[in-house]
Amino acid sequence: MTPRDHPSSPAIRVDVCVCTYRRPYLAETLRSLAALKLPANAAARIIVSDNDATPTAQELTSSLAASLPFEVTYIHCPASNISLARNACLEAASGDFLAFVDDDSVVTPQWLAALIGTAETTGADAVLGPVQSVYAPTAPSWMRRGDFHSTNPVWVDGQIRTGYSGNVLLRRTSPHVDGRRFNLALGKTGGEDTEYFSQLHADGGQIAFASDATVLEPVTESRAQFQWLAKRRFRSGQTHGRLLASQLPGRRPAQIGLAAAKAAYCFAGAAALVAIPHKRNRQMLRGIMHVGAVSGLLGVREIRLYGDEPAGGHTHAA
């Protein structure tokens, strides 16, 4: 693919990485990247990491490359293991920073500049941005009112202790990033990004937040269902429980009891809120997450999410 001309001697170089798996929406993602407004001293390259068994995204990527104002690099890294695709991006990256965005999302024009700006002012090793869900009018009203699909970081004692890969910038040369890879064993279940960022933080890495670095994620019909949310919350709980078990092995019984008590509390709360659907379902999903944590603490194998839906569905687990 033909490289694009960059500003002479850019002070900041960024690799924007898109891992993809049988998703035509990749075209919209790439078109949104074409509209990025970069700082004058920055240059970007796009890396598309195709995780299908055959290079199904190569033709689409090649057809759009000529219309993009950035160099485009295509990588084929089979198959159906999202950690493998993410690690291929980490291996191929050569810039000062590396950003990840999902192939079912579109970025806003200021997205990358906002991430870079926060990284520069805070010195953080990783910078997260918000993933804002976009619901169709046909989505359940309780779901639209409660906004159950959007993703934002969680602060604990004033710190962000873990993250997600749908909207993040990594300082590639940071000692907390350089050489760190996503766990291949979690590449089909999901939770690989939660583990990655939890370990980055535990090792002393700083995670910051850029509130203006927005990514928009349309919610497809297949995901606008309570069952879809429940499955993801349960797996998220499993990942959290497994991490707790590895970090605090001597406290596993107490952690199991605490998670079970939290689940019971949430389910009781859901029963009390039965007349208010968005609040009831939020409590139900929290309870399901805590049940997943019990499962993870007990060492139950995490459910498989990656590659479990047909082409065009949401296959990349958060």
N, C-alpha and C positions, 0 to 999 in steps of 0.2 A: 504494500500500500504506500502511496506517495506521501512523504512527510510534508507538513505545512511549514511555512517560514515562521520562525519565532522571533521575538525581539532580540536584538543583538545582546549577547551576554546577559541573559535574564538572571536576576539575583535569586529568584525563587523558581524552582522547577517542581511541578506536581504531576504525578501519575494518577489519573482518575480511572478506577477499576470497576468494571461491571461484570459480575459473574452471571452467566445465563444458562438456562436449561429449557429448550423447546418453547420459548415464549416469543411470539411475534411482537408483543408490546415493546420488545427491545428497540424497535425502530423509533418509538415515541421517546424512549429514554435518551437515545443518541441525538435525536433532533433537539431535545431540550438542552443537552450539553453544548450544542452548537451556539446557543444564545447566551452562554456564560459571559459575564462582564468581569474580566480579570484585572487585578491591579497592574499598573503600567510596567512593573518590574517582575512580572510573573509570566511563566509559560506553562502550558499544559499538554499532556499526552493522554490519549484514551487507550486503555487496555481492555479488550473484551476476552473474557475467559469462558470458553464454551465447555460445559460439563456433560454434554450428551455423548453417547457411545460413538456416534458418527458426527462429523462437523456440520451440524444442521444450521448453525448460525453464521457460517462463514460467508455464504452468498449475500445474506442480508447486510452483514457488516461491510462487506466489500462494496455493495451497491450504494451505501450511504457515505462511505469514507470520503469520496470526492467532494461531497457537499459540506463536510465538516471543516472548521478552521483550525483543526489540530491534527497532529500526527495520530494515526490509529494503528494499534498493534493487535492482531488477532492471535489467540492461543487456543489450541484444542487440547483439553486435559480430561479425557474420559475416566470414569463415567459415574454419574449419579452420586457423587460424594462432594458436598459443597465445601468441605474443608480442603479437599484436593484443589478445587477451583480457586479458593482464596489463597492458598499457599502458592499456586502458580503465579498469581498476581504479585505476591510478595517477592518471589524469585525474579520476576521480570522487571520489577520497578527499579528505577535508577535515579529518581528525583529526590529533592529534599523532603518532600512530603508524598504521602500516598493516601488517596481518598477512596472509600467504597460507597457505592450506591447500588440499589437493587434494580433488576431488570423489569420490575413492574411499577416503577416510579418515574416521575419527572422532577427535574430540579428547577428551582427558581433562578433567575439570572444572577442574583447576588450570592447564591449558595456558596460557591467555592471561595469567593473573596471574604465572606463572613467567617468561614472556617479558618482561612489563613490569618485573617486579622486577629482572631481570638488566640490562635496558636502563637503568634508573634508577641502579643501583649502579655500573655500569661506564662509562656514558656512551657506549656503543657505537652505531655508526650502523646496525648490523644485528645481530640476535640469532637464532641457529639453535637449533632443538630437535631431539631425536631422532625419527625415524620408525621405529617398531617394527613389523615385519611380523608378521602372524598367519597361520600356516599351517593348512590343513585337514589332517585325519588322512590324507587320500589323497595328500598331497604326498610326493614321493620322500623317503626317510629321509635321504639324504645332504644334501638341500636343507634339511630341517628342522634337522639337526644343525649344518650350517655357517651357517645364517641368512644366506642370500645376498641377501635383498631389503631388509633394514633399512638405513637411511641415517643416518650420523653424520658430523660434520665431520672433516677431516684437518688435523692440526697440522704445520706445517713451521717448525722453529726457533722453537717457542713461539707461533706465530701461525696463525690460520685465514686462509688466503689466497683461498679461494673458498667458494661455498655452493650452496644448492639452494632451490627455491621451495616444496617440499612442507610446510615447517614453518619459517616465518621471520617475524620482526617487523622492520619498517623504521622508522627515525626519519624521518618524512616531511619535516620541515623542515631536515634535515641538508644541508649544502652538497654532500655526497657522494651524496645521494639525490634531492634536489629537482632536477627536470629530467632526471634519468637515465631512460632507457627501454630496454626489451628489444629486441634486434635482430630486426626483422621478417624478415630473410633466414634466420633460424634457426628461425622459427616452425613449420616443418613437419618439420625434422630433429631438433629438440631441441638441447640444449646452450646455449640462450639464457640460462638461469639461471646456468650455469657462467661464461659470458662476462660477464654482468652483475656478478656478485659478484667475479670476478677483476679487472675494471676498477675496481670500487668500491675494492677493497683497494689496487690499484696507484696509485690517485689519493690515497691517504692515509686511506681509510675504515677504521674498526675493526669487526671482526666478532667477536662473543662467542658463547658457548654456554650455554644454560640446560638442564641435564641433566634437570630435572623437568618440562619443557614437552613432554610426550610426546604424539605423535599415533600412532594405531594404524591400520595399513593391511592389510586382509585380502588375501591372495595368491590371486587367482582361478586357476581351472584352466588357463586359457590362458597364464598367466604362470609357472606351476609347471613349467617346462620348461627344459632346458639351452639349447635354441635361442633362447629369449626372452632369457635372461641374456646369451648370447654376442652377440646383436645389439646389446643395450644397451651392453655393455662395449666393443664395437668402436666404436660411435658416440661413446662417452665418450672413448675414446682419440683419435678423430679431432678432437674439440673441443680436447683438450689439445694435440695436435700443431699445430693451426692457431694456437692462442694462443701457443705457443712460437715458431712461425715469425714471428708478427707482433711479438713482443717482442724476439726475438734473431735478426733476419734474417741476420746475418753468421755465425751458428753453426749454420745449418741442416744442413750435411753432418755435422757432429759429432753433432748431436742425432739425426739419422737413424740413424747408426751406433750410438749409445748405446741408442736404442729397440729397434733390431733385436737387439742383444746381450741386452737384458733379455728380449725375447720368446723368444729361443733358450734362455736360462737357465730361464725359467718352463716351457717345454715339456719341457726335460730333467728338471726337477723333477717335472713331472706324470708322466712315464714312470717315474720312480723311486718314485712314490707310487701306482702303479696299483692296489695292493691296498687302499688307503684312499680310498674314493670321494669323501668331502667334501673331503679335502686335495688329491687329484688334480684334481678339478674346479675348486677355487679357483686352483690354479696354471695350469690351462688357461685360465681366464677372465682371469687376469692377463696371460698371454701374448697372448691375443686383444686385450686392451686396448692392449698395446704395439704390436701389429701395426696397430691403428687409429691409434696415434700416428704411426707411419711414414707411413700413408696421409695423415693430416692435414698432416704436415710436407712431403709431396710435393705438396700442394695438391689432392688428390682431393676431389671434392664429397662432403659428408657425406650419409650415407644418410637417407632420409626415415622418420621414426617417427610423427610426429603425424598422426592421422586414418587410420592404416593398418589399424585393426581395427574390427569391427562394433560396433554399439551395445551398451553394457554391458561391453565389453572395456576394457583399459587403453590409452587413447589419448594421454594426456598424458605426454610423454617427460620423464624426470628430467634 
